[in-house]
Amino acid sequence: MAAPRVELRAVSKTYSNGGQSAEVLRGISLEAHAGTVTAFLGRSGCGKTTLLNLAGAMDFPTSGEVLIGGSVTSALSDAELTSLRRMRVGFVFQSFQLLPTLTVLENVELPLLLARARKSAEMARERLAWVDLEEKAASFPYQLSGGEMQRVAIARALVHAPEIIIADEPTGNLDTASGAQILALLRRSADELGAAVLMATHSAEAAAIADVRVKLRDGSVVE
């Protein structure tokens, strides 16, 4: 079997604030492979978002190791981390996080511009077509529905062909029909593009598309 895209080895995370400390994750080990969807399930506060932040190299464990493409994230320099996030990871958020002053096309193109990629507009149009929104290229986010904004966010997350997609409650702000569209696109991201998709969700419908379901309670894996 090919090496995992993301690997967590006995990962724990403790936050300290004003002399108080809280252990958010406890001794979690897991792997996420190319072409798979992993869903993290559990109540608010169980550690799902913290786990995604570690898996996307946005945060680092207090103990244990997170490996992306075989590299330990906490051992990388700031420049190496920036490159890793821009080239290997795509992010999809519950609140879309589109820039309101940019058009749809410009929002999708942005990661490529930051990475100084060639043919960035052409690649952005291809990803918009992939999510069936090419006709909205010149629109602004305020002109879109919630479902359309999330589809744009997925196009942006995929525009640089990342190995890993981090999706935090991607259907949390959407109606059932729009949510189903988003879940279908995330499933396609794994099946057609080979991404390893890691998703935090409360939704049974979202969990149903996953190859692996990890249930968390109080920072530990219970199932």
LINDAJO-V486516 format. One record per pair of residues at least 6 apart in sequence whose ideal C-beta (glycine too) atoms are under 7 Angstrom apart, sorted by the first residue. I is the first residue (numbers start at 1). J is the second residue. Records with the same first field share a line. If there is no record, write none. Layout:
I = J / J
//
This chain:
2 = 33 / 34
3 = 70
4 = 31 / 32 / 33
5 = 32 / 33 / 34 / 69 / 163 / 164 / 196
6 = 32 / 55 / 68 / 164 / 196 / 198
7 = 31 / 67
8 = 28 / 29 / 30 / 54 / 55 / 64 / 66
9 = 29 / 64 / 65
10 = 27 / 29 / 64
11 = 25 / 28 / 54 / 61 / 64 / 66
12 = 23 / 25 / 26 / 27 / 61 / 62 / 63 / 64
13 = 24 / 25 / 50 / 54 / 61 / 62
14 = 21 / 22 / 23 / 24 / 62
15 = 21 / 22 / 24
23 = 219
24 = 47 / 50 / 219
25 = 47 / 50 / 51 / 219
26 = 219 / 220
28 = 51 / 221
30 = 214
32 = 38 / 196 / 198
33 = 196
34 = 194 / 196
35 = 190 / 191 / 194
36 = 190 / 196 / 211 / 212
37 = 186 / 187 / 190 / 197 / 199 / 209 / 210 / 211
38 = 197 / 198 / 199 / 210 / 211 / 212 / 214
39 = 199 / 201 / 206 / 207 / 210 / 213 / 214
40 = 48 / 51 / 199 / 200 / 214 / 216
41 = 201 / 207 / 213 / 214 / 215 / 216
42 = 48 / 215 / 216 / 217
46 = 216 / 217 / 218 / 219
47 = 216 / 219
48 = 200 / 216
49 = 168 / 200
50 = 59
52 = 166 / 168 / 198 / 200
53 = 59
54 = 60 / 61 / 66
55 = 66 / 166 / 198
56 = 89 / 91 / 166
57 = 68 / 73 / 81 / 84 / 85 / 89
60 = 73 / 74
65 = 72
66 = 73
68 = 84 / 88 / 164
69 = 88 / 163
76 = 84
86 = 111 / 114 / 115
87 = 115 / 160
88 = 162 / 163 / 164
89 = 162 / 164 / 166
90 = 157 / 158 / 162 / 165
91 = 157 / 166
92 = 153 / 154 / 157 / 165 / 167 / 170
93 = 153 / 168
94 = 168 / 169 / 170 / 172 / 173
95 = 173
96 = 149 / 150 / 153
97 = 153
98 = 107 / 141 / 149 / 152 / 153
99 = 107
100 = 140 / 141 / 142
103 = 137 / 138 / 139 / 140
104 = 128 / 133 / 136 / 137 / 139 / 152
105 = 121 / 124 / 125 / 128 / 137 / 138
107 = 152 / 156
108 = 124 / 127 / 128 / 152 / 155 / 156 / 159
109 = 120 / 121 / 124
110 = 156
111 = 156 / 159 / 160
112 = 120 / 123 / 124 / 159 / 160
113 = 120
115 = 160
117 = 160
123 = 159
124 = 159
125 = 134 / 137
127 = 155 / 158 / 159
128 = 134 / 137 / 155
130 = 155
131 = 151 / 154 / 155 / 185
133 = 148 / 151 / 152 / 155
136 = 144 / 148
141 = 149
144 = 152
146 = 173 / 174 / 178
147 = 174 / 178 / 181
150 = 170 / 174 / 182
151 = 181 / 182 / 185
154 = 182 / 185
157 = 165
158 = 189 / 193
161 = 193
162 = 195
163 = 195 / 196
164 = 195 / 196 / 198
165 = 186 / 189 / 195 / 197
166 = 198
167 = 186 / 197 / 199
168 = 200
169 = 200 / 201
170 = 182 / 186 / 199
171 = 179 / 182 / 183 / 203 / 206
174 = 182
179 = 205
180 = 205
183 = 205 / 206 / 209
186 = 197 / 199 / 209
187 = 209
189 = 195 / 197
190 = 197
199 = 206
201 = 207
207 = 213
214 = 221
215 = 222 / 223
216 = 222
//
